[in-house]
């Protein structure tokens, strides 16, 4: 079964946005989207990576569990939170963990 299958979802709400998960102000996120100054390239990629991780997480775990999961230390990530791992530019590690969870592989 593919990780994007609706069988992995346990909740129908869509409340997990990057601002919700990261604990940032939604107005600040909107301001950065419309601000004319170009951000540093690494800073520009991070919201896209976070959005991709959140979207995948929402297919694997319930929407209500995404925010706490992203903010909780995870032994499979060296006891770092998924949010910290994404912020460090290592989003592929979180992707790999989510794909493993979707397949039922856990350590």
For each residue, the residues with C-beta under 8 A, 3 or more apart:
1: 5 7 8 102
2: 5
3: 8 56 59 60 98 99 102 103
4: 8 56 59
5: 1 2 8 59
6: 9
7: 1
8: 1 3 4 5 59 60 61 102
9: 6 12 58 59 62 63
10: 61 62
11: 62 63 64
12: 9 63
13: 63 64
14: 58 63
15: 20 63 64
16: 20 21 54 57 58 63 66 67
17: 20 21 26 54
18: 21 22 24 29 47 50 51 54
19: 22 23 24 25 26 28 29
20: 15 16 17 23 67
21: 16 17 18 50 54 66 67 70 71 83
22: 18 19 50 70 83
23: 19 20 71
24: 18 19 28 29
25: 19 28 29
26: 17 19 29 30
27: 30 31
28: 19 24 25 31 32
29: 18 19 24 25 26 32 33 47
30: 26 27 33 34
31: 27 28 34 35
32: 28 29 35 39 47
33: 29 30
34: 30 31
35: 31 32
36:
37:
38: 44
39: 32 43 44
40: 43 44
41: 44 45
42: 45 46 89
43: 39 40 46
44: 38 39 40 41 47 48
45: 41 42 48 49
46: 42 43 49 50 86 87 89
47: 18 29 32 44 50 51
48: 44 45 51 52
49: 45 46 52 53 86 89 91
50: 18 21 22 46 47 53 54 83 86 91
51: 18 47 48 54 55
52: 48 49 55 56 91 95
53: 49 50 56 57 70 82 86 91 94 95 98
54: 16 17 18 21 50 51 57 58 66 70
55: 51 52 58 59
56: 3 4 52 53 59 60 95 98 99
57: 16 53 54 60 61 66 69 70 82 98
58: 9 14 16 54 55 61 63 66
59: 3 4 5 8 9 55 56 102
60: 3 8 56 57 98 101 102
61: 8 10 57 58 65 66 69 101
62: 9 10 11 65 66
63: 9 11 12 13 14 15 16 58 66
64: 11 13 15 67
65: 61 62 68 69
66: 16 21 54 57 58 61 62 63 69 70
67: 16 20 21 64 70 71
68: 65 71 72
69: 57 61 65 66 72 74 82
70: 21 22 53 54 57 66 67 81 82 83
71: 21 23 67 68 81 83
72: 68 69 81
73: 77 79 80 81
74: 69 77 79 80 81 82 97
75: 78 79 107
76: 97 100 106 107
77: 73 74 80 81 82 85 93 94 97
78: 75
79: 73 74 75
80: 73 74 77 84 85 88
81: 70 71 72 73 74 77 84 85
82: 53 57 69 70 74 77 85 86 94 97
83: 21 22 50 70 71 86 87
84: 80 81 87 88
85: 77 80 81 82 88 90 91 93 94
86: 46 49 50 53 82 83 89 90 91 94
87: 46 83 84
88: 80 84 85
89: 42 46 49 86
90: 85 86 93 94
91: 49 50 52 53 85 86 94 95
92: 95 96
93: 77 85 90 96 97
94: 53 77 82 85 86 90 91 97 98
95: 52 53 56 91 92 98 99
96: 92 93 99 100
97: 74 76 77 82 93 94 100 101
98: 3 53 56 57 60 94 95 101 102
99: 3 56 95 96 102 103
100: 76 96 97 103 105 106
101: 60 61 97 98 104 105 106
102: 1 3 8 59 60 98 99
103: 3 99 100
104: 101
105: 100 101
106: 76 100 101
107: 75 76
